[in-house]
């Protein structure tokens, strides 16, 4: 047996953990039409990279879409109505 692994023994990317997803995969996960995802990428609303003829969305960007509250800074607390510095 050879000490060097050959290509038949390599695990597929899914087995080692994904770092990016295709537009079709993202659309299926989000329940959107692929054209919607392409529009988001074109507008710059969704980070993506094109490799060859395929557009890939990074895993971190997809995670941000799936749970946006976990990745946003908390908004500053708004002052209650009537609390404009008035003293009662």
C-alpha positions as CSV (number, residue, x, y, z in Angstrom):
1,X,0.0,0.0,0.0
2,X,1.3,3.5,-0.9
3,X,2.0,6.1,1.8
4,X,0.7,8.8,-0.5
5,X,-3.1,9.2,-0.7
6,X,-4.5,9.1,-4.2
7,X,-7.5,11.1,-5.4
8,X,-9.9,8.2,-4.8
9,X,-9.3,8.3,-1.1
10,X,-10.0,12.1,-0.7
11,X,-13.1,13.0,1.2
12,X,-15.6,15.2,-0.7
13,X,-15.7,18.9,0.4
14,X,-19.0,18.2,2.2
15,X,-17.3,15.7,4.4
16,X,-14.6,18.2,5.5
17,X,-16.9,21.2,5.9
18,X,-18.1,23.7,3.4
19,X,-16.6,27.2,3.1
20,X,-19.0,28.4,0.3
21,X,-22.2,27.5,-1.4
22,X,-23.4,27.9,-5.0
23,X,-26.3,30.4,-5.8
24,X,-28.6,27.4,-6.4
25,X,-27.8,25.9,-3.0
26,X,-28.3,29.3,-1.2
27,X,-31.6,29.8,-3.0
28,X,-32.8,26.4,-2.0
29,X,-31.8,26.9,1.7
30,X,-33.5,30.3,1.8
31,X,-36.6,29.3,-0.2
32,X,-35.9,32.0,-2.8
33,X,-35.6,31.9,-6.6
34,X,-32.0,31.8,-7.8
35,X,-32.6,35.0,-9.7
36,X,-33.2,36.7,-6.3
37,X,-29.9,35.5,-5.0
38,X,-28.1,36.7,-8.3
39,X,-29.8,40.2,-7.8
40,X,-28.5,40.3,-4.2
41,X,-25.0,39.5,-5.4
42,X,-25.1,42.0,-8.2
43,X,-26.3,44.8,-5.8
44,X,-23.5,43.9,-3.4
45,X,-26.1,43.0,-0.7
46,X,-24.7,39.4,-0.5
47,X,-20.9,38.9,-0.7
48,X,-19.8,36.3,-3.3
49,X,-16.9,35.3,-5.4
50,X,-16.9,34.0,-9.0
51,X,-14.6,31.0,-9.7
52,X,-14.7,29.9,-13.3
53,X,-18.3,30.3,-14.3
54,X,-19.8,29.6,-10.9
55,X,-20.7,32.2,-8.2
56,X,-20.0,31.1,-4.6
57,X,-21.5,32.6,-1.5
58,X,-19.2,32.3,1.6
59,X,-20.5,30.3,4.5
60,X,-20.2,33.3,6.8
61,X,-22.4,35.4,4.5
62,X,-25.1,32.7,4.4
63,X,-24.9,32.4,8.2
64,X,-25.5,36.2,8.5
65,X,-28.6,35.8,6.3
66,X,-30.0,32.9,8.4
67,X,-29.5,34.6,11.8
68,X,-28.9,38.4,11.2
69,X,-29.5,39.3,14.8
70,X,-26.5,37.4,16.0
71,X,-24.2,39.3,13.6
72,X,-25.5,42.8,14.0
73,X,-24.4,45.4,16.6
74,X,-27.2,46.2,19.1
75,X,-28.9,49.4,18.3
76,X,-28.6,52.2,20.9
77,X,-31.5,52.4,23.2
78,X,-34.1,54.9,22.2
79,X,-35.3,57.4,24.7
80,X,-38.8,56.9,25.9
81,X,-41.5,59.2,24.5
82,X,-41.6,62.4,26.4
83,X,-38.1,62.0,27.8
84,X,-36.6,64.9,25.9
85,X,-34.8,66.2,28.9
86,X,-38.0,67.5,30.6
87,X,-38.0,67.5,34.4
88,X,-41.4,66.8,36.0
